[in-house]
Amino acid sequence: MKIIVTLDVMLAKRKMKLNELSQKVGISVTNLSLLKTGKARGIRFSTLLSICEVLDCEPGDIIAIEKE
């Protein structure tokens, strides 16, 4: 199993760019890009909460588990 990040899908649904999310959440575009591409090693719950608040979604809307 592996964790899949679908942040790009939620951004598209909300018609929001990564730069805009970065400004609203207070996280660098670089770190959000790493998360979006699945290259991040982890995420703090506080960061996840901030992203979910801005995108008006649940953690399960942007993170999923893929069974291999």
PDB file of N, CA, C and O in Angstrom:
ATOM      1  N   MET A   1       0.840  -1.182   0.000  1.00  0.00           N
ATOM      2  CA  MET A   1       0.000   0.000   0.000  1.00  0.00           C
ATOM      3  C   MET A   1       0.883   1.243   0.000  1.00  0.00           C
ATOM      4  O   MET A   1       2.005   1.234   0.505  1.00  0.00           O
ATOM      5  N   LYS A   2       0.345   2.303  -0.577  1.00  0.00           N
ATOM      6  CA  LYS A   2       1.046   3.573  -0.518  1.00  0.00           C
ATOM      7  C   LYS A   2       0.034   4.708  -0.412  1.00  0.00           C
ATOM      8  O   LYS A   2      -1.128   4.568  -0.791  1.00  0.00           O
ATOM      9  N   ILE A   3       0.503   5.825   0.107  1.00  0.00           N
ATOM     10  CA  ILE A   3      -0.350   6.999   0.288  1.00  0.00           C
ATOM     11  C   ILE A   3      -0.289   7.859  -0.962  1.00  0.00           C
ATOM     12  O   ILE A   3       0.789   8.151  -1.478  1.00  0.00           O
ATOM     13  N   ILE A   4      -1.442   8.255  -1.436  1.00  0.00           N
ATOM     14  CA  ILE A   4      -1.574   9.104  -2.617  1.00  0.00           C
ATOM     15  C   ILE A   4      -2.115  10.463  -2.172  1.00  0.00           C
ATOM     16  O   ILE A   4      -3.088  10.531  -1.420  1.00  0.00           O
ATOM     17  N   VAL A   5      -1.495  11.524  -2.629  1.00  0.00           N
ATOM     18  CA  VAL A   5      -1.953  12.882  -2.313  1.00  0.00           C
ATOM     19  C   VAL A   5      -2.669  13.431  -3.547  1.00  0.00           C
ATOM     20  O   VAL A   5      -2.090  13.511  -4.630  1.00  0.00           O
ATOM     21  N   THR A   6      -3.921  13.803  -3.367  1.00  0.00           N
ATOM     22  CA  THR A   6      -4.734  14.312  -4.469  1.00  0.00           C
ATOM     23  C   THR A   6      -5.021  15.803  -4.291  1.00  0.00           C
ATOM     24  O   THR A   6      -6.115  16.282  -4.589  1.00  0.00           O
ATOM     25  N   LEU A   7      -4.019  16.517  -3.801  1.00  0.00           N
ATOM     26  CA  LEU A   7      -4.163  17.955  -3.577  1.00  0.00           C
ATOM     27  C   LEU A   7      -4.464  18.682  -4.881  1.00  0.00           C
ATOM     28  O   LEU A   7      -5.244  19.634  -4.888  1.00  0.00           O
ATOM     29  N   ASP A   8      -3.863  18.253  -5.973  1.00  0.00           N
ATOM     30  CA  ASP A   8      -4.095  18.900  -7.267  1.00  0.00           C
ATOM     31  C   ASP A   8      -5.551  18.800  -7.702  1.00  0.00           C
ATOM     32  O   ASP A   8      -6.085  19.725  -8.315  1.00  0.00           O
ATOM     33  N   VAL A   9      -6.192  17.682  -7.387  1.00  0.00           N
ATOM     34  CA  VAL A   9      -7.603  17.503  -7.734  1.00  0.00           C
ATOM     35  C   VAL A   9      -8.466  18.490  -6.945  1.00  0.00           C
ATOM     36  O   VAL A   9      -9.357  19.129  -7.504  1.00  0.00           O
ATOM     37  N   MET A  10      -8.195  18.608  -5.642  1.00  0.00           N
ATOM     38  CA  MET A  10      -8.974  19.519  -4.812  1.00  0.00           C
ATOM     39  C   MET A  10      -8.733  20.973  -5.219  1.00  0.00           C
ATOM     40  O   MET A  10      -9.662  21.780  -5.215  1.00  0.00           O
ATOM     41  N   LEU A  11      -7.499  21.305  -5.568  1.00  0.00           N
ATOM     42  CA  LEU A  11      -7.209  22.663  -6.048  1.00  0.00           C
ATOM     43  C   LEU A  11      -8.005  22.956  -7.319  1.00  0.00           C
ATOM     44  O   LEU A  11      -8.547  24.050  -7.473  1.00  0.00           O
ATOM     45  N   ALA A  12      -8.075  21.998  -8.215  1.00  0.00           N
ATOM     46  CA  ALA A  12      -8.839  22.190  -9.451  1.00  0.00           C
ATOM     47  C   ALA A  12     -10.330  22.362  -9.154  1.00  0.00           C
ATOM     48  O   ALA A  12     -10.989  23.209  -9.757  1.00  0.00           O
ATOM     49  N   LYS A  13     -10.860  21.565  -8.231  1.00  0.00           N
ATOM     50  CA  LYS A  13     -12.268  21.687  -7.857  1.00  0.00           C
ATOM     51  C   LYS A  13     -12.585  23.052  -7.269  1.00  0.00           C
ATOM     52  O   LYS A  13     -13.666  23.598  -7.485  1.00  0.00           O
ATOM     53  N   ARG A  14     -11.632  23.596  -6.524  1.00  0.00           N
ATOM     54  CA  ARG A  14     -11.827  24.908  -5.883  1.00  0.00           C
ATOM     55  C   ARG A  14     -11.371  26.062  -6.774  1.00  0.00           C
ATOM     56  O   ARG A  14     -11.464  27.229  -6.393  1.00  0.00           O
ATOM     57  N   LYS A  15     -10.877  25.719  -7.971  1.00  0.00           N
ATOM     58  CA  LYS A  15     -10.376  26.718  -8.926  1.00  0.00           C
ATOM     59  C   LYS A  15      -9.345  27.624  -8.262  1.00  0.00           C
ATOM     60  O   LYS A  15      -9.419  28.850  -8.343  1.00  0.00           O
ATOM     61  N   MET A  16      -8.386  26.985  -7.606  1.00  0.00           N
ATOM     62  CA  MET A  16      -7.360  27.708  -6.870  1.00  0.00           C
ATOM     63  C   MET A  16      -5.987  27.258  -7.361  1.00  0.00           C
ATOM     64  O   MET A  16      -5.777  26.083  -7.662  1.00  0.00           O
ATOM     65  N   LYS A  17      -5.077  28.185  -7.436  1.00  0.00           N
ATOM     66  CA  LYS A  17      -3.694  27.889  -7.828  1.00  0.00           C
ATOM     67  C   LYS A  17      -2.872  27.598  -6.578  1.00  0.00           C
ATOM     68  O   LYS A  17      -3.243  27.988  -5.470  1.00  0.00           O
ATOM     69  N   LEU A  18      -1.761  26.914  -6.771  1.00  0.00           N
ATOM     70  CA  LEU A  18      -0.873  26.560  -5.675  1.00  0.00           C
ATOM     71  C   LEU A  18      -0.336  27.816  -4.983  1.00  0.00           C
ATOM     72  O   LEU A  18      -0.182  27.834  -3.762  1.00  0.00           O
ATOM     73  N   ASN A  19      -0.054  28.859  -5.755  1.00  0.00           N
ATOM     74  CA  ASN A  19       0.435  30.119  -5.176  1.00  0.00           C
ATOM     75  C   ASN A  19      -0.580  30.728  -4.215  1.00  0.00           C
ATOM     76  O   ASN A  19      -0.220  31.218  -3.145  1.00  0.00           O
ATOM     77  N   GLU A  20      -1.840  30.692  -4.604  1.00  0.00           N
ATOM     78  CA  GLU A  20      -2.905  31.246  -3.765  1.00  0.00           C
ATOM     79  C   GLU A  20      -3.046  30.446  -2.468  1.00  0.00           C
ATOM     80  O   GLU A  20      -3.194  31.024  -1.391  1.00  0.00           O
ATOM     81  N   LEU A  21      -2.999  29.125  -2.577  1.00  0.00           N
ATOM     82  CA  LEU A  21      -3.074  28.268  -1.388  1.00  0.00           C
ATOM     83  C   LEU A  21      -1.887  28.547  -0.474  1.00  0.00           C
ATOM     84  O   LEU A  21      -2.038  28.607   0.746  1.00  0.00           O
ATOM     85  N   SER A  22      -0.723  28.714  -1.057  1.00  0.00           N
ATOM     86  CA  SER A  22       0.491  29.005  -0.295  1.00  0.00           C
ATOM     87  C   SER A  22       0.333  30.277   0.536  1.00  0.00           C
ATOM     88  O   SER A  22       0.686  30.303   1.715  1.00  0.00           O
ATOM     89  N   GLN A  23      -0.188  31.310  -0.073  1.00  0.00           N
ATOM     90  CA  GLN A  23      -0.389  32.580   0.633  1.00  0.00           C
ATOM     91  C   GLN A  23      -1.409  32.452   1.752  1.00  0.00           C
ATOM     92  O   GLN A  23      -1.210  32.992   2.841  1.00  0.00           O
ATOM     93  N   LYS A  24      -2.494  31.745   1.493  1.00  0.00           N
ATOM     94  CA  LYS A  24      -3.560  31.626   2.487  1.00  0.00           C
ATOM     95  C   LYS A  24      -3.176  30.734   3.662  1.00  0.00           C
ATOM     96  O   LYS A  24      -3.608  30.964   4.791  1.00  0.00           O
ATOM     97  N   VAL A  25      -2.358  29.709   3.391  1.00  0.00           N
ATOM     98  CA  VAL A  25      -1.976  28.757   4.432  1.00  0.00           C
ATOM     99  C   VAL A  25      -0.700  29.201   5.144  1.00  0.00           C
ATOM    100  O   VAL A  25      -0.484  28.858   6.307  1.00  0.00           O
ATOM    101  N   GLY A  26       0.147  29.963   4.447  1.00  0.00           N
ATOM    102  CA  GLY A  26       1.398  30.401   5.041  1.00  0.00           C
ATOM    103  C   GLY A  26       2.496  29.356   4.932  1.00  0.00           C
ATOM    104  O   GLY A  26       3.370  29.272   5.795  1.00  0.00           O
ATOM    105  N   ILE A  27       2.449  28.560   3.871  1.00  0.00           N
ATOM    106  CA  ILE A  27       3.443  27.524   3.615  1.00  0.00           C
ATOM    107  C   ILE A  27       4.064  27.836   2.251  1.00  0.00           C
ATOM    108  O   ILE A  27       3.378  28.298   1.340  1.00  0.00           O
ATOM    109  N   SER A  28       5.354  27.583   2.123  1.00  0.00           N
ATOM    110  CA  SER A  28       6.032  27.907   0.863  1.00  0.00           C
ATOM    111  C   SER A  28       5.467  27.088  -0.294  1.00  0.00           C
ATOM    112  O   SER A  28       4.985  25.969  -0.112  1.00  0.00           O
ATOM    113  N   VAL A  29       5.539  27.669  -1.474  1.00  0.00           N
ATOM    114  CA  VAL A  29       5.092  26.978  -2.680  1.00  0.00           C
ATOM    115  C   VAL A  29       5.916  25.707  -2.880  1.00  0.00           C
ATOM    116  O   VAL A  29       5.393  24.689  -3.334  1.00  0.00           O
ATOM    117  N   THR A  30       7.189  25.767  -2.543  1.00  0.00           N
ATOM    118  CA  THR A  30       8.068  24.597  -2.689  1.00  0.00           C
ATOM    119  C   THR A  30       7.563  23.433  -1.851  1.00  0.00           C
ATOM    120  O   THR A  30       7.467  22.311  -2.348  1.00  0.00           O
ATOM    121  N   ASN A  31       7.238  23.683  -0.588  1.00  0.00           N
ATOM    122  CA  ASN A  31       6.751  22.617   0.284  1.00  0.00           C
ATOM    123  C   ASN A  31       5.391  22.086  -0.178  1.00  0.00           C
ATOM    124  O   ASN A  31       5.145  20.881  -0.129  1.00  0.00           O
ATOM    125  N   LEU A  32       4.524  22.968  -0.619  1.00  0.00           N
ATOM    126  CA  LEU A  32       3.226  22.512  -1.130  1.00  0.00           C
ATOM    127  C   LEU A  32       3.404  21.708  -2.412  1.00  0.00           C
ATOM    128  O   LEU A  32       2.690  20.731  -2.641  1.00  0.00           O
ATOM    129  N   SER A  33       4.349  22.114  -3.242  1.00  0.00           N
ATOM    130  CA  SER A  33       4.620  21.384  -4.468  1.00  0.00           C
ATOM    131  C   SER A  33       5.127  19.974  -4.170  1.00  0.00           C
ATOM    132  O   SER A  33       4.732  19.014  -4.831  1.00  0.00           O
ATOM    133  N   LEU A  34       6.001  19.855  -3.172  1.00  0.00           N
ATOM    134  CA  LEU A  34       6.476  18.533  -2.763  1.00  0.00           C
ATOM    135  C   LEU A  34       5.324  17.661  -2.290  1.00  0.00           C
ATOM    136  O   LEU A  34       5.265  16.470  -2.596  1.00  0.00           O
ATOM    137  N   LEU A  35       4.415  18.261  -1.546  1.00  0.00           N
ATOM    138  CA  LEU A  35       3.245  17.523  -1.063  1.00  0.00           C
ATOM    139  C   LEU A  35       2.355  17.115  -2.244  1.00  0.00           C
ATOM    140  O   LEU A  35       1.905  15.972  -2.330  1.00  0.00           O
ATOM    141  N   LYS A  36       2.112  18.054  -3.140  1.00  0.00           N
ATOM    142  CA  LYS A  36       1.235  17.812  -4.281  1.00  0.00           C
ATOM    143  C   LYS A  36       1.752  16.696  -5.184  1.00  0.00           C
ATOM    144  O   LYS A  36       0.967  15.910  -5.716  1.00  0.00           O
ATOM    145  N   THR A  37       3.055  16.626  -5.356  1.00  0.00           N
ATOM    146  CA  THR A  37       3.639  15.617  -6.243  1.00  0.00           C
ATOM    147  C   THR A  37       3.903  14.297  -5.537  1.00  0.00           C
ATOM    148  O   THR A  37       4.366  13.341  -6.160  1.00  0.00           O
ATOM    149  N   GLY A  38       3.613  14.237  -4.240  1.00  0.00           N
ATOM    150  CA  GLY A  38       3.803  12.997  -3.499  1.00  0.00           C
ATOM    151  C   GLY A  38       5.236  12.749  -3.066  1.00  0.00           C
ATOM    152  O   GLY A  38       5.577  11.634  -2.673  1.00  0.00           O
ATOM    153  N   LYS A  39       6.074  13.762  -3.129  1.00  0.00           N
ATOM    154  CA  LYS A  39       7.479  13.610  -2.762  1.00  0.00           C
ATOM    155  C   LYS A  39       7.769  14.002  -1.317  1.00  0.00           C
ATOM    156  O   LYS A  39       8.891  13.829  -0.841  1.00  0.00           O
ATOM    157  N   ALA A  40       6.774  14.523  -0.622  1.00  0.00           N
ATOM    158  CA  ALA A  40       6.954  14.895   0.784  1.00  0.00           C
ATOM    159  C   ALA A  40       7.043  13.637   1.632  1.00  0.00           C
ATOM    160  O   ALA A  40       6.365  12.648   1.355  1.00  0.00           O
ATOM    161  N   ARG A  41       7.868  13.672   2.653  1.00  0.00           N
ATOM    162  CA  ARG A  41       8.046  12.519   3.541  1.00  0.00           C
ATOM    163  C   ARG A  41       6.992  12.494   4.644  1.00  0.00           C
ATOM    164  O   ARG A  41       6.748  11.451   5.249  1.00  0.00           O
ATOM    165  N   GLY A  42       6.373  13.635   4.904  1.00  0.00           N
ATOM    166  CA  GLY A  42       5.373  13.710   5.958  1.00  0.00           C
ATOM    167  C   GLY A  42       4.688  15.060   5.941  1.00  0.00           C
ATOM    168  O   GLY A  42       5.064  15.955   5.184  1.00  0.00           O
ATOM    169  N   ILE A  43       3.683  15.194   6.782  1.00  0.00           N
ATOM    170  CA  ILE A  43       2.960  16.456   6.905  1.00  0.00           C
ATOM    171  C   ILE A  43       2.503  16.598   8.349  1.00  0.00           C
ATOM    172  O   ILE A  43       2.031  15.635   8.955  1.00  0.00           O
ATOM    173  N   ARG A  44       2.640  17.776   8.887  1.00  0.00           N
ATOM    174  CA  ARG A  44       2.165  18.037  10.247  1.00  0.00           C
ATOM    175  C   ARG A  44       0.643  18.131  10.230  1.00  0.00           C
ATOM    176  O   ARG A  44       0.042  18.593   9.260  1.00  0.00           O
ATOM    177  N   PHE A  45       0.044  17.688  11.314  1.00  0.00           N
ATOM    178  CA  PHE A  45      -1.412  17.781  11.414  1.00  0.00           C
ATOM    179  C   PHE A  45      -1.873  19.228  11.335  1.00  0.00           C
ATOM    180  O   PHE A  45      -2.925  19.505  10.759  1.00  0.00           O
ATOM    181  N   SER A  46      -1.114  20.151  11.899  1.00  0.00           N
ATOM    182  CA  SER A  46      -1.494  21.565  11.851  1.00  0.00           C
ATOM    183  C   SER A  46      -1.489  22.081  10.414  1.00  0.00           C
ATOM    184  O   SER A  46      -2.334  22.891  10.035  1.00  0.00           O
ATOM    185  N   THR A  47      -0.533  21.606   9.621  1.00  0.00           N
ATOM    186  CA  THR A  47      -0.470  21.991   8.206  1.00  0.00           C
ATOM    187  C   THR A  47      -1.649  21.402   7.445  1.00  0.00           C
ATOM    188  O   THR A  47      -2.285  22.086   6.643  1.00  0.00           O
ATOM    189  N   LEU A  48      -1.934  20.142   7.699  1.00  0.00           N
ATOM    190  CA  LEU A  48      -3.070  19.478   7.060  1.00  0.00           C
ATOM    191  C   LEU A  48      -4.376  20.177   7.415  1.00  0.00           C
ATOM    192  O   LEU A  48      -5.241  20.370   6.560  1.00  0.00           O
ATOM    193  N   LEU A  49      -4.510  20.549   8.672  1.00  0.00           N
ATOM    194  CA  LEU A  49      -5.710  21.262   9.115  1.00  0.00           C
ATOM    195  C   LEU A  49      -5.849  22.603   8.403  1.00  0.00           C
ATOM    196  O   LEU A  49      -6.944  22.962   7.970  1.00  0.00           O
ATOM    197  N   SER A  50      -4.756  23.343   8.279  1.00  0.00           N
ATOM    198  CA  SER A  50      -4.794  24.640   7.595  1.00  0.00           C
ATOM    199  C   SER A  50      -5.192  24.482   6.132  1.00  0.00           C
ATOM    200  O   SER A  50      -6.005  25.250   5.618  1.00  0.00           O
ATOM    201  N   ILE A  51      -4.620  23.490   5.467  1.00  0.00           N
ATOM    202  CA  ILE A  51      -4.960  23.246   4.058  1.00  0.00           C
ATOM    203  C   ILE A  51      -6.440  22.896   3.927  1.00  0.00           C
ATOM    204  O   ILE A  51      -7.128  23.401   3.040  1.00  0.00           O
ATOM    205  N   CYS A  52      -6.921  22.035   4.809  1.00  0.00           N
ATOM    206  CA  CYS A  52      -8.334  21.638   4.765  1.00  0.00           C
ATOM    207  C   CYS A  52      -9.266  22.807   5.057  1.00  0.00           C
ATOM    208  O   CYS A  52     -10.334  22.912   4.454  1.00  0.00           O
ATOM    209  N   GLU A  53      -8.874  23.686   5.975  1.00  0.00           N
ATOM    210  CA  GLU A  53      -9.705  24.859   6.275  1.00  0.00           C
ATOM    211  C   GLU A  53      -9.816  25.766   5.057  1.00  0.00           C
ATOM    212  O   GLU A  53     -10.905  26.237   4.730  1.00  0.00           O
ATOM    213  N   VAL A  54      -8.697  26.014   4.385  1.00  0.00           N
ATOM    214  CA  VAL A  54      -8.705  26.897   3.217  1.00  0.00           C
ATOM    215  C   VAL A  54      -9.479  26.272   2.064  1.00  0.00           C
ATOM    216  O   VAL A  54     -10.230  26.963   1.376  1.00  0.00           O
ATOM    217  N   LEU A  55      -9.303  24.968   1.847  1.00  0.00           N
ATOM    218  CA  LEU A  55      -9.978  24.293   0.738  1.00  0.00           C
ATOM    219  C   LEU A  55     -11.381  23.806   1.096  1.00  0.00           C
ATOM    220  O   LEU A  55     -12.087  23.273   0.240  1.00  0.00           O
ATOM    221  N   ASP A  56     -11.789  23.984   2.353  1.00  0.00           N
ATOM    222  CA  ASP A  56     -13.096  23.552   2.834  1.00  0.00           C
ATOM    223  C   ASP A  56     -13.327  22.067   2.492  1.00  0.00           C
ATOM    224  O   ASP A  56     -14.274  21.698   1.798  1.00  0.00           O
ATOM    225  N   CYS A  57     -12.406  21.235   3.022  1.00  0.00           N
ATOM    226  CA  CYS A  57     -12.493  19.803   2.752  1.00  0.00           C
ATOM    227  C   CYS A  57     -12.035  19.014   3.976  1.00  0.00           C
ATOM    228  O   CYS A  57     -11.625  19.590   4.984  1.00  0.00           O
ATOM    229  N   GLU A  58     -12.110  17.709   3.873  1.00  0.00           N
ATOM    230  CA  GLU A  58     -11.657  16.797   4.917  1.00  0.00           C
ATOM    231  C   GLU A  58     -10.301  16.224   4.503  1.00  0.00           C
ATOM    232  O   GLU A  58      -9.992  16.192   3.312  1.00  0.00           O
ATOM    233  N   PRO A  59      -9.484  15.771   5.459  1.00  0.00           N
ATOM    234  CA  PRO A  59      -8.196  15.170   5.097  1.00  0.00           C
ATOM    235  C   PRO A  59      -8.315  14.032   4.072  1.00  0.00           C
ATOM    236  O   PRO A  59      -7.446  13.874   3.215  1.00  0.00           O
ATOM    237  N   GLY A  60      -9.375  13.254   4.161  1.00  0.00           N
ATOM    238  CA  GLY A  60      -9.593  12.168   3.217  1.00  0.00           C
ATOM    239  C   GLY A  60      -9.865  12.623   1.800  1.00  0.00           C
ATOM    240  O   GLY A  60      -9.795  11.830   0.861  1.00  0.00           O
ATOM    241  N   ASP A  61     -10.179  13.917   1.642  1.00  0.00           N
ATOM    242  CA  ASP A  61     -10.397  14.453   0.306  1.00  0.00           C
ATOM    243  C   ASP A  61      -9.092  14.718  -0.436  1.00  0.00           C
ATOM    244  O   ASP A  61      -9.077  14.812  -1.663  1.00  0.00           O
ATOM    245  N   ILE A  62      -8.000  14.837   0.312  1.00  0.00           N
ATOM    246  CA  ILE A  62      -6.710  15.124  -0.328  1.00  0.00           C
ATOM    247  C   ILE A  62      -5.653  14.053  -0.090  1.00  0.00           C
ATOM    248  O   ILE A  62      -4.569  14.104  -0.671  1.00  0.00           O
ATOM    249  N   ILE A  63      -5.968  13.084   0.765  1.00  0.00           N
ATOM    250  CA  ILE A  63      -5.036  11.980   1.035  1.00  0.00           C
ATOM    251  C   ILE A  63      -5.813  10.677   0.945  1.00  0.00           C
ATOM    252  O   ILE A  63      -6.889  10.543   1.528  1.00  0.00           O
ATOM    253  N   ALA A  64      -5.265   9.724   0.217  1.00  0.00           N
ATOM    254  CA  ALA A  64      -5.905   8.421   0.063  1.00  0.00           C
ATOM    255  C   ALA A  64      -4.848   7.323   0.127  1.00  0.00           C
ATOM    256  O   ALA A  64      -3.654   7.590  -0.005  1.00  0.00           O
ATOM    257  N   ILE A  65      -5.290   6.102   0.329  1.00  0.00           N
ATOM    258  CA  ILE A  65      -4.389   4.943   0.336  1.00  0.00           C
ATOM    259  C   ILE A  65      -4.680   4.128  -0.918  1.00  0.00           C
ATOM    260  O   ILE A  65      -5.829   3.811  -1.228  1.00  0.00           O
ATOM    261  N   GLU A  66      -3.609   3.801  -1.625  1.00  0.00           N
ATOM    262  CA  GLU A  66      -3.728   2.980  -2.826  1.00  0.00           C
ATOM    263  C   GLU A  66      -3.172   1.595  -2.517  1.00  0.00           C
ATOM    264  O   GLU A  66      -2.027   1.452  -2.091  1.00  0.00           O
ATOM    265  N   LYS A  67      -3.987   0.597  -2.735  1.00  0.00           N
ATOM    266  CA  LYS A  67      -3.542  -0.776  -2.516  1.00  0.00           C
ATOM    267  C   LYS A  67      -2.854  -1.268  -3.784  1.00  0.00           C
ATOM    268  O   LYS A  67      -3.367  -1.111  -4.892  1.00  0.00           O
ATOM    269  N   GLU A  68      -1.702  -1.857  -3.600  1.00  0.00           N
ATOM    270  CA  GLU A  68      -0.931  -2.322  -4.758  1.00  0.00           C
ATOM    271  C   GLU A  68      -1.300  -3.732  -5.137  1.00  0.00           C
ATOM    272  O   GLU A  68      -0.747  -4.280  -6.091  1.00  0.00           O
TER     273      GLU A  68
END
